[in-house]
């Protein structure tokens, strides 16, 4: 039987020292804000469960997922330990979905290559709004929570 995961156990499981000193920037797309807002809330709650202070989790809004690249770039040299880029791209009837998805994913990848801090991709690329709902707090959980945990793991790797 596994032990109940309390916030202290979570912190110890990742061996996070001084979580109250960690600062996270979250760049959040306003497009499909009902989805991206839920992803941000999920990330924020998960980070706070690990002991991060609410005042050290900053939300920066950008108009759409394509703008996540520039918004994230502006935070790289600020005082953050990691950045989470949060967006939602839903497939439509044109190729726009493919172009935006490809550009955003590659843009965030490129920023990771250039940056000294981890940048976490939290962008859903779904066929319809229901899939996005399912991944932002619905039946498949909240990918924002997964991204928060990834950020903390990457901070640990970066601190070694």
N, C-alpha and C positions, 0 to 999 in steps of 0.2 A: 504494500500500500504506500502511495506517495504522500509526502508531507504537504500540508496546505501551503500554497504559495502566498505568503504575506508580502507586504512591500519590503520588509527587511530581508526576507528570504530571496526575493527577486534581486535586490541590490547585491546580496552576497553571491547569488548564482552567476552574476556577470562580473563580480569583483569590482564594482564601481566604488571608487574612493571619492569622497566629497561630492556627491551628486548635486548638492546645493550650489556648487560653483560652475556647473556645466551650463553653457548657453547654446540654445538651438534657434536657428532662424528657419521659419517656415514660409515659403513663398507659395501663395495660394491663388489659383486661377479663379476669377469671378464667373467665368463661363461655366454653366451647370453648377452654380453655387450651392444648390441643395445637396449635391453630391460632394463637392470639394469642401464645403463647410463641415459635413459629417466626417470626412476623412481627417480634417484638421482637428476636430474635437476628439476623435479617436486617438490621434497621435499625441495630443496634449494630455489627455487623461492617462495614457500609458506612460508618458514621460514623468508625469507627476507621481504615478504609482512607484516609479523607480527612485523617487526622492528629489527630482528636479523641482525647482521653485517656479511657480507660475510666472513670476516677473522675469524669469530668464528664458521664457519660451515666447518668441516674438513672431507675430503674423504680419507678413507683408503681402498686400494684394496686387495682382496684375490682371489685366483684362481677360486674357485667355491662356490656353496651354502653350501656344507658341511663345508668348511673352515670358514664360517661366525661365527660359534660357537667360534673357537679359536680366530679369529680376534676381535670379540666382547669382549671376556674375557680379552684380553690384554688392552682394553680401560677402563674397569670398574673402576680402581683406578686412572685413570688420572683425569684431571680437566674438566670433562664434566658434564652437567646437565642431559643429556639423550643421548642414543645411538640408532641409527636406523640401523637395519641390513637389507640390500637390496639384494635380490637374485631372480632368476627365475629358476624354475624346470619345464621342459616340459616332459610330459609322452611319453615314447618310447614303444618299443615292449617287454621289459623285466620288471621284478619286481623292477629294480633299482630305478625307480621313487618313488615307495612306501617306500623303505628303506631310501632313501635320504630325502624325505619329512618328514617322521616320525622322523628321527634323528635330522634334523634341527629344526623342530618345538619344539620338546622336549628339545633339547639343549638350545635353546633361552629361553624356559620356565624355565629350571633349572637355567640359569644365572639370570633371573628375581627374582627367589627365593633367590639367594645368594647376589644379588646386592643391594646397597642402592640407586641406581639411576634407572630410568625406561629404559627398553630396549624394543624397538618397533620392531615387526616383520613385515617386508615389503618384503615378499617372495611370488611371484605368483607361484601357482601350477596349471598349465594349461594342457589341453589335446593336444594343438597344438600351434604353433607359432602365429597364428592369434589371439587366445585368449589372449596371452601375449601382443601382439601389442595393442589390444583393451583396455587393463588395464594399459598400460604405456603411455598414452597420446592419445589413440584412442577413439572409440565411447563410452567407459565406463569410460572415464576420466583418471586420473593418480593416481594410488594407492600410489605413492610417496607423493603426496599432502596430501592424507588422513593420511598417516603415520606421516607427519610433524605436522599436527594438533593434532594427538593423542599424540605425544611427548610433545607438549606444554601443553596439558591438564594434562598429567601425571606429568609434572614438577610442575604445580600448585598444584596438589594433594600432591606431595612430599614436597612442601614447607610449608604445613599447620602444 
